[in-house]
Amino acid sequence: MTIRTRLTVWYAAILTVSLLIIGFGTYQEIDERFRHEHHRQPEEHAIAETSEMVFPIALPAVLLGLLGGWWLTRRALAPVAELTAAIENIREHNLRKPLSRNGNGDELDRLTGVFNDMLARLDDSFNRIREFTLHASHELKTPLTVLCGETETALRDELLSAPDRERLANHLDELRRLARIVDGLTLLARADAGQVDLRLEPVQLDELVRDNFADTQILAEPQGIRVELNECETITLSADRHRLRQLLLNLADNAVKYNQPQGRVSMSLHRNNGLAEFTIANTGPGIPPAVLPRVFDRFFRGDAAHSPAVDGSGLGLSIVQWIASAHHGQVEIESSLPDKLTTVTVRLPLKP
């Protein structure tokens, strides 16, 4: 029950009780008058007189009071409803947009000012986090590049023993993995700060999907995973070729990594209601419903993704979501645990 409904009910109850008290007092007064003047007149005369005096006035008064109370409650709580709707629309990207104030200095106006101050503090905190992430990832790139280069040089030494070569190879794998994490962080931090510009051009999306299909077959071959391209319509749209290729490769990499041996990866591309719809599905362990809403969070990895055999950073789907959003599209993920089939769908608007 809303506050408006509760106030209306309470107002109606108070109004009804007040009218009953007035009616009872009127009845007592009339009854006393009749008793005094007519020496114990029957009580029916007092009741009739009270009814003639009270009810013709009370019923319209009750109706008018209820309608007036409802209108006053609605008008008084309208600013609360507007403030609630404005707060519900607050997201990370619009923290700098203050809530509108009525300027009359009442409680709601002061509450709106408090919310605006809180939004300003939140925006400042988010900006500090972005700046720290961007600067930290930028500073980490140079030493990682140096370490990777020195390790690769050491691996080319023919006098290196087999155990040392294996140890250096493992170090190089970890360094490259850390470099990929830093690259992903840098991209997302720059995207949050609005520093990433898309190079829009006509792109044959079906060609990118076919290239991605061939790359996925190479990735899936060591695990014996079957890759299928069920449908691939010819689609041209205005987009950033490099970012779309990155999106497709991230999805393919996830579909292979989080799969089962001798499993299957299927993908398709077709038009649907003015959108280019790319779908990729895999026969992996599945994603629990409680975890599904968080798969696009940065550094979030489900239980199945924490296996030591699975190499990942938890940034792939975050990057996929940003690329789709930057192209005014959207990404959806579904997982059916009984069938253990996870499906990711990317929808991008078709532009002439």
C-alpha positions in Angstrom: 0.0 0.0 0.0 1.4 3.4 -1.0 1.8 6.4 1.3 -0.9 8.2 -0.7 -3.4 5.3 -0.1 -2.6 5.1 3.6 -3.0 8.8 4.1 -6.4 8.8 2.3 -7.6 5.8 4.4 -6.5 7.5 7.6 -8.1 10.8 6.6 -11.3 9.0 5.8 -11.3 7.2 9.1 -10.7 10.4 11.1 -13.4 12.2 9.2 -15.9 9.4 9.8 -15.2 9.3 13.5 -15.5 13.1 13.7 -18.9 13.0 12.0 -20.1 10.2 14.3 -19.1 12.3 17.3 -20.9 15.3 16.0 -24.0 13.2 15.3 -23.9 11.6 18.7 -23.6 15.0 20.4 -26.4 16.4 18.3 -28.6 13.5 19.2 -27.9 13.9 23.0 -28.7 17.6 22.8 -32.0 17.0 20.9 -32.9 14.2 23.2 -32.3 16.3 26.3 -34.4 19.2 24.8 -37.3 16.9 24.0 -37.2 15.4 27.5 -37.2 18.8 29.1 -39.9 20.4 26.9 -42.2 17.5 26.4 -41.8 15.5 29.5 -40.2 12.3 28.5 -41.2 12.3 24.8 -40.4 9.0 23.1 -36.8 8.6 22.0 -37.8 8.1 18.4 -38.5 11.8 18.1 -34.9 12.7 19.0 -33.6 10.1 16.6 -35.8 11.4 13.8 -34.9 15.0 14.5 -31.2 14.2 14.6 -31.4 12.3 11.3 -33.2 15.3 9.7 -30.5 17.7 10.9 -27.3 15.6 10.5 -27.6 13.2 7.5 -28.6 15.7 4.8 -25.4 17.6 5.7 -23.2 14.8 6.8 -23.3 12.7 3.6 -22.3 15.4 1.2 -19.7 16.6 3.7 -18.2 13.1 3.9 -18.1 12.8 0.1 -16.5 16.2 -0.3 -14.1 15.5 2.6 -12.9 12.3 1.0 -12.5 13.8 -2.5 -10.7 16.8 -1.0 -8.5 14.7 1.2 -7.5 12.5 -1.8 -6.8 15.6 -3.9 -4.7 17.2 -1.2 -2.8 14.0 -0.5 -2.1 13.6 -4.2 -0.9 17.2 -4.6 1.2 17.0 -1.4 2.9 13.8 -2.4 3.4 14.5 -6.1 6.9 16.0 -5.4 7.8 12.8 -3.5 6.8 10.7 -6.5 8.8 12.9 -8.9 11.9 12.8 -6.6 11.6 9.0 -6.4 11.4 8.7 -10.2 14.4 10.9 -10.7 16.5 9.0 -8.1 15.5 5.7 -9.8 17.0 6.9 -13.1 20.4 7.8 -11.5 23.2 5.8 -13.0 27.0 6.0 -13.0 27.0 8.1 -16.2 24.6 10.8 -15.1 25.8 11.5 -11.6 26.8 15.0 -12.6 23.1 15.8 -13.4 21.6 17.3 -10.2 18.1 16.7 -9.2 15.7 19.7 -9.7 14.7 21.6 -6.6 11.5 23.5 -6.0 13.4 26.3 -4.2 10.8 26.9 -1.5 13.0 25.6 1.3 10.6 22.9 2.6 11.6 19.4 3.7 11.6 18.0 0.2 13.7 20.8 -1.1 16.3 20.2 1.6 16.2 16.5 1.0 16.8 17.1 -2.7 19.8 19.2 -1.8 21.2 16.5 0.4 20.8 14.0 -2.5 22.6 16.4 -4.8 25.5 16.7 -2.4 25.6 12.9 -2.1 25.7 12.6 -5.9 28.5 15.1 -6.2 30.5 13.1 -3.7 29.8 9.8 -5.5 30.8 11.4 -8.8 34.1 12.6 -7.3 34.8 9.1 -5.9 34.1 7.5 -9.3 36.4 10.0 -11.0 39.2 9.3 -8.5 38.8 5.5 -9.1 38.9 6.0 -12.9 42.0 8.2 -12.7 43.8 5.8 -10.4 42.9 2.8 -12.6 44.0 4.7 -15.7 47.3 5.9 -14.3 48.1 2.6 -12.6 47.5 0.6 -15.8 49.5 3.1 -17.8 52.4 2.9 -15.5 52.3 -0.9 -15.4 52.6 -1.2 -19.2 56.2 -0.3 -19.6 57.7 -2.6 -16.9 55.6 -5.5 -18.2 56.7 -4.9 -21.8 60.3 -4.8 -20.6 59.9 -8.0 -18.6 58.2 -9.8 -21.5 61.0 -8.8 -23.9 63.8 -9.9 -21.5 62.1 -13.2 -20.9 61.7 -13.9 -24.6 65.4 -13.0 -25.1 66.4 -15.4 -22.3 64.3 -18.2 -23.9 66.3 -17.9 -27.1 69.5 -18.9 -25.3 70.4 -22.3 -26.7 72.5 -23.1 -23.6 69.4 -22.9 -21.4 68.6 -26.1 -19.6 65.2 -27.8 -20.0 63.9 -27.0 -16.4 65.0 -23.4 -16.7 63.4 -23.1 -20.1 60.1 -24.4 -18.8 60.3 -22.1 -15.8 60.9 -19.1 -18.0 58.1 -20.1 -20.4 55.7 -20.2 -17.4 56.9 -16.8 -16.3 56.3 -15.5 -19.8 52.8 -16.9 -19.9 52.0 -15.2 -16.6 53.5 -11.9 -17.7 51.5 -12.0 -20.9 48.3 -12.7 -18.9 49.1 -9.8 -16.6 49.7 -7.6 -19.7 46.2 -8.6 -21.1 44.6 -7.6 -17.8 46.4 -4.2 -17.8 45.3 -3.7 -21.4 41.7 -4.5 -20.5 41.8 -2.2 -17.5 43.3 0.6 -19.6 40.5 0.2 -22.2 37.7 0.2 -19.7 39.2 3.1 -17.7 39.5 5.2 -20.9 36.0 4.2 -21.9 34.6 5.4 -18.6 36.4 8.7 -19.0 35.1 9.1 -22.5 38.6 9.0 -24.0 37.9 6.1 -26.5 36.8 7.2 -30.0 35.2 4.7 -32.4 36.4 4.8 -36.0 33.1 4.3 -37.7 33.1 2.9 -41.2 31.0 0.5 -43.3 31.8 -3.0 -42.0 30.8 -6.4 -43.4 29.8 -8.0 -40.2 29.3 -11.4 -41.9 33.0 -11.4 -42.9 34.0 -10.7 -39.4 31.8 -13.6 -38.1 33.3 -16.0 -40.7 36.8 -14.9 -39.7 35.9 -15.4 -36.0 34.5 -18.8 -36.8 37.8 -19.9 -38.3 39.7 -18.5 -35.3 37.3 -20.3 -32.9 38.0 -23.6 -34.7 41.7 -23.2 -34.0 41.1 -22.3 -30.4 38.7 -25.3 -29.9 40.8 -28.0 -31.7 43.1 -28.9 -28.7 40.0 -29.8 -26.6 38.1 -31.6 -29.4 35.3 -29.0 -29.3 33.1 -28.9 -32.4 32.4 -25.4 -33.8 29.3 -24.7 -35.9 28.3 -21.7 -38.0 24.5 -22.3 -38.4 23.6 -19.1 -40.2 25.5 -16.1 -41.5 23.5 -13.5 -43.4 25.2 -10.7 -45.4 25.0 -7.7 -43.1 26.7 -4.3 -43.5 26.6 -1.7 -40.7 28.5 1.4 -39.6 30.9 0.4 -36.8 34.4 0.2 -35.6 35.9 -2.9 -37.2 38.7 -3.4 -34.6 36.2 -3.2 -31.7 33.7 -5.6 -33.3 36.5 -8.1 -34.0 37.5 -7.7 -30.3 33.9 -8.3 -29.2 33.6 -11.5 -31.3 37.0 -12.8 -30.3 36.2 -12.3 -26.5 32.9 -14.2 -26.9 34.6 -17.0 -28.8 37.4 -17.3 -26.3 34.9 -17.6 -23.4 32.8 -20.1 -25.3 35.9 -22.4 -25.7 37.4 -21.8 -22.3 34.2 -22.4 -20.4 33.2 -25.6 -22.2 33.5 -29.3 -21.7 35.8 -31.7 -23.5 34.3 -32.8 -26.8 31.7 -30.1 -26.4 30.1 -27.8 -28.9 30.1 -24.1 -29.8 27.5 -22.8 -32.2 27.1 -19.3 -33.7 24.8 -17.5 -36.1 24.2 -14.1 -37.6 20.9 -12.8 -39.0 18.6 -9.8 -39.2 15.8 -9.4 -36.6 13.5 -6.4 -36.5 16.1 -3.9 -37.9 18.9 -5.3 -35.8 22.0 -7.4 -36.6 21.7 -10.3 -34.1 24.8 -12.4 -33.4 24.3 -15.5 -31.2 27.0 -17.8 -29.8 26.2 -20.8 -27.5 28.4 -23.4 -25.8 27.8 -26.6 -23.9 29.7 -25.5 -20.8 29.0 -26.0 -17.1 26.2 -23.5 -17.2 25.7 -20.4 -15.0 23.5 -20.4 -11.9 20.6 -18.0 -12.0 21.9 -16.2 -8.9 25.2 -15.5 -10.7 23.8 -14.6 -14.1 23.1 -10.9 -13.4 26.7 -10.3 -12.3 28.6 -11.9 -15.3 29.2 -8.5 -16.9 30.8 -7.1 -13.7 34.5 -6.4 -13.9 36.7 -9.1 -12.4 33.7 -11.3 -11.6 34.2 -14.9 -12.4 31.7 -17.7 -11.6 32.5 -20.8 -9.7 33.3 -22.8 -12.9 35.6 -20.0 -14.0 37.8 -20.3 -10.9 39.3 -23.6 -12.1 43.1 -23.4 -12.3 42.9 -24.8 -15.8 40.9 -21.8 -17.0 42.9 -18.8 -17.9 40.9 -15.6 -17.6 40.8 -12.2 -15.9 37.1 -11.5 -15.6 37.2 -8.5 -18.0 36.2 -10.1 -21.2 32.4 -9.7 -20.9 32.8 -6.2 -19.4 34.6 -5.2 -22.6 32.0 -7.0 -24.8 29.2 -5.0 -23.0 31.1 -1.7 -23.5 31.7 -2.3 -27.2 28.1 -3.2 -27.8 26.8 -0.2 -25.8 29.3 2.1 -27.7 27.6 0.9 -30.9 24.1 1.6 -29.4 23.5 -2.1 -29.0 23.0 -4.6 -26.2 24.2 -7.9 -24.9 22.1 -10.6 -23.3 23.2 -13.9 -21.7 21.0 -16.9 -20.9 21.9 -20.2 -19.3 19.8 -23.3 -18.8 21.4 -25.5 -16.1 19.5 -28.7 -16.9 20.9 -28.6 -20.5 24.0 -26.7 -19.5 23.7 -24.5 -22.5 24.8 -20.9 -22.3 23.8 -18.5 -25.0 25.1 -14.9 -25.5 23.2 -12.7 -27.9 24.6 -9.4 -29.3 22.2 -7.0 -31.0 23.5 -4.1 -33.0 21.3 -1.5 -34.9 21.5 -1.6 -38.6 22.3 1.8 -40.1 22.1 2.8 -43.8 
